[in-house]
C-alpha cells in the first residue's frame, strides 16, 4: 500500500489529523489542504471508520474558520506554513504545556516509566493500548488508593524478547524475576523507600493460582529452599506468584506490580538523551560489553543496559554489588527525568511515554488510563532527596559450603520490614519527626500508676508462639503487674506491639510503657475492655517486633542498621 493509501501523504500522520480543540475539549478532524474536504459521515461526534482519532474520544468535523491547533509534523518533515486565517501558537505556550505534563519518577526504573505516561490524559488514552496487563487475582489489590500508603513490586525479567536482546540473559529463560525492587510510598507522600530483593535469596515459594491462555485457572505448586528469581516463569508462575513470595518470605505485601524487560533500559535512556554514571576506575567487561573510562560518562541504549547488567566489573563480582550499582543508576536516571531539560521538552516527553509504556506489563487494577495518571501524580509529590534505596538485609547461606546464595538476616531484616509496614521514613523528614516527637511527649509525659494498679489483657498478634503467656508470667512475677491475664491470639497479626487504652487509663498506660520500653507511638488511645475479673482493662497486643518476655522494645523511630542511599546524591561505582 502506498503512502496515500496509508493516510500518510504529505508527511502527516493520520492520528495527527485529529486534534484537540481547546475551546470544546473535543477531538476534531483537521484535514490538510492536500486532502479532500469532505464531510465526515455519521452523526456529530462519531469518528469515521478507520480514522486516526485517539481511542476513547469522539470526533467532530471542523467547521470552516474554526481555530484549532495545527497537526504535529512527523519527524524529518519540513515545517508547514500556517493556513490562512489560523492563529499561530503564542510564544511560551509549548513550554507552559510541558510544565503541566507532571512527569515524575518514583525511585525505580518502572515508575520512571509510569510517570512518563503523565503527559496528558488524552495522550494516556493512546498509551494505555501499549501497556500489557496480567490478571493476578487476589495477589494484587482490587484498586489503587490515592489516600493511602502503597507498595508496588517492580520486576525486571531476563526473558530475551525484543529486537537486539538475543544475546542477553539465559538462552532458554522463560522470564525469571532477575531484578526486584519493592517501592513503598508513604501515606503523606513525604518519602519513599525502594527495597531491593536479591534474586539469589533463598525462599519458600508458596502455591499460587495462575490464569492460562485458554481462560482456565491453574494452581502452580509451591516449593521450598529455592532462589527468589524462580518465583516468576518457573513452572508457569506469573507475577502474582512473585508478589505472594514477597509477602511470605519478606513480610511485606505488595499492592500492585510493574514488570519491565531489557528494552525498558535501552529505550528509556535513549528517550531522555542518556544517563550520567560514574565509575572509580576504567571498566572493560567482555561479558556484559561495558566499556567505560574512569570518571563520569553518559550512557544510553546498549551501554546503559550493560551498566546495570554487569556483575564482573564492580565489588566482589556478586549480585549484591550489582544491586548497589543499579541503585546508583536509578538515582541518576531520576535526577535526569526530573531535570528542566526533560520536563520542558515536549518531544522528549512524548518519546519517553511511547518507549516506557511499550516496555511495561502491570496488574489489571492499574492498567487503566485514569489509574496510571493517578499514580504518576502521587509519585510526583515525593522529593528525590527523600527516596531511600536499600537492600533486604541478608547473610551468606549457611547450608552451602561455599555460599553463592543468601538468606534473610533475621537479626536486622525485621527492623526494615517493620519500618516499611508502619510507614516510617528512612530519611530525615522534619515534619514526620516533629509529629512523632509530639506524640511521644504527649503520651509518655505525666503521672504513672503503681504497677499493682495496672490492669491489662495480653494478646499474641504476631510474636512467637507462647509469647503472651511468657509475658504474662514476667509481668506478674517480676514487674508487679498482678492484674493481668492472657486473652489468647489477636484477630490479625501486627508488625509492631501496641497498647490500646481508654483516656482515663493514661496513668496505667504510661507505667506499662515504662516497664516494657514502649514508645509513645505504640500507645493507642481507644477503648478499654473487660478483664477476667470483670474490670476495665487495657489491651496489650504483642507484634512481630516483640523480643521476648522482659526484653524492652526499641523506639518506633530507630533507624535500622542498613546501608542506604538517596536518589538526590550522585555516587561512583567501585
Residue, then its C-alpha position, 0 to 999 in steps of 0.5 A: x500500500x502506498x503512502x496515500x493509501x496509508x493516510x500518510x501523504x504529505x508527511x502527516x500522520x493520520x492520528x495527527x489529523x485529529x486534534x484537540x480543540x481547546x475551546x470544546x475539549x473535543x477531538x476534531x478532524x483537521x484535514x490538510x489542504x492536500x486532502x479532500x474536504x469532505x464531510x465526515x459521515x455519521x452523526x456529530x461526534x462519531x469518528x469515521x471508520x478507520x480514522x486516526x482519532x485517539x481511542x476513547x474520544x469522539x470526533x467532530x468535523x471542523x467547521x470552516x474558520x474554526x481555530x484549532x491547533x495545527x497537526x504535529x509534523x512527523x519527524x524529518x518533515x519540513x515545517x508547514x506554513x500556517x493556513x490562512x486565517x489560523x492563529x499561530x501558537x503564542x510564544x511560551x505556550x509549548x513550554x507552559x504545556x510541558x510544565x503541566x505534563x507532571x512527569x515524575x519518577x518514583x525511585x525505580x526504573x518502572x515508575x520512571x516509566x509510569x510517570x512518563x505516561x503523565x503527559x496528558x490524559x488524552x495522550x494516556x488514552x493512546x498509551x494505555x493500548x501499549x501497556x500489557x496487563x496480567x490478571x493476578x487475582x487476589x495477589x494484587x489489590x482490587x484498586x489503587x488508593x490515592x489516600x493511602x500508603x502503597x507498595x508496588x513490586x517492580x520486576x525486571x525479567x531476563x526473558x530475551x524478547x525484543x529486537x537486539x536482546x538475543x544475546x542477553x540473559x539465559x538462552x532458554x529463560x522463560x522470564x525469571x524475576x532477575x531484578x526486584x525492587x519493592x517501592x513503598x510510598x508513604x501515606x503523606x507522600x513525604x518519602x519513599x523507600x525502594x527495597x531491593x530483593x536479591x534474586x539469589x535469596x533463598x525462599x519458600x515459594x508458596x502455591x499460587x493460582x495462575x490464569x492460562x491462555x485458554x481462560x482456565x485457572x491453574x494452581x502452580x505448586x509451591x516449593x521450598x529452599x529455592x532462589x527468589x528469581x524462580x518465583x516468576x516463569x518457573x513452572x508457569x508462575x506469573x507475577x502474582x506468584x512473585x508478589x505472594x513470595x514477597x509477602x511470605x518470605x519478606x513480610x511485606x505485601x505488595x499492592x500492585x506490580x510493574x514488570x519491565x524487560x531489557x528494552x525498558x533500559x535501552x529505550x528509556x535512556x535513549x528517550x531522555x538523551x542518556x544517563x550520567x554514571x560514574x565509575x572509580x576506575x576504567x571498566x572493560x567487561x567482555x561479558x556484559x560489553x561495558x566499556x567505560x573510562x574512569x570518571x563520569x560518562x553518559x550512557x544510553x541504549x546498549x551501554x546503559x543496559x550493560x551498566x546495570x547488567x554487569x556483575x564482573x566489573x564492580x565489588x566482589x563480582x556478586x549480585x549484591x554489588x550489582x544491586x548497589x550499582x543499579x541503585x546508583x543508576x536509578x538515582x541518576x536516571x531520576x535526577x535526569x527525568x526530573x531535570x528542566x531539560x526533560x520536563x520542558x521538552x515536549x518531544x522528549x516527553x512524548x518519546x519517553x511515554x511511547x518507549x516506557x509504556x511499550x516496555x511495561x506489563x502491570x496488574x489489571x487494577x492499574x492498567x487503566x488510563x485514569x489509574x496510571x495518571x493517578x499514580x504518576x501524580x502521587x509519585x510526583x509529590x515525593x522529593x528525590x532527596x527523600x527516596x531511600x534505596x536499600x537492600x533486604x538485609x541478608x547473610x551468606x547461606x549457611x547450608x552451602x559450603x561455599x555460599x553463592x546464595x543468601x538468606x534473610x538476616x533475621x537479626x536486622x531484616x525485621x527492623x526494615x520490614x517493620x519500618x516499611x509496614x508502619x510507614x516510617x521514613x528512612x530519611x530525615x523528614x522534619x515534619x514526620x519527626x516533629x509529629x512523632x516527637x509530639x506524640x511521644x511527649x504527649x503520651x509518655x509525659x505525666x503521672x504513672x500508676x503503681x504497677x499493682x494498679x495496672x490492669x491489662x489483657x495480653x494478646x499474641x498478634x504476631x510474636x512467637x508462639x507462647x509469647x503472651x503467656x511468657x509475658x504474662x508470667x514476667x509481668x506478674x512475677x517480676x514487674x508487679x503487674x498482678x492484674x493481668x491475664x492472657x486473652x489468647x491470639x489477636x484477630x490479625x497479626x501486627x508488625x509492631x506491639x501496641x497498647x490500646x487504652x481508654x483516656x482515663x487509663x493514661x496513668x496505667x498506660x504510661x507505667x506499662x510503657x515504662x516497664x516494657x520500653x514502649x514508645x509513645x507511638x505504640x500507645x493507642x488511645x481507644x477503648x478499654x475492655x473487660x478483664x477476667x475479673x470483670x474490670x476495665x482493662x487495657x489491651x496489650x497486643x504483642x507484634x512481630x517486633x516483640x523480643x521476648x518476655x522482659x526484653x524492652x522494645x526499641x523506639x518506633x523511630x530507630x533507624x535500622x542498621x542498613x546501608x542506604x542511599x538517596x536518589x538526590x546524591x550522585x555516587x561512583x561505582x567501585 
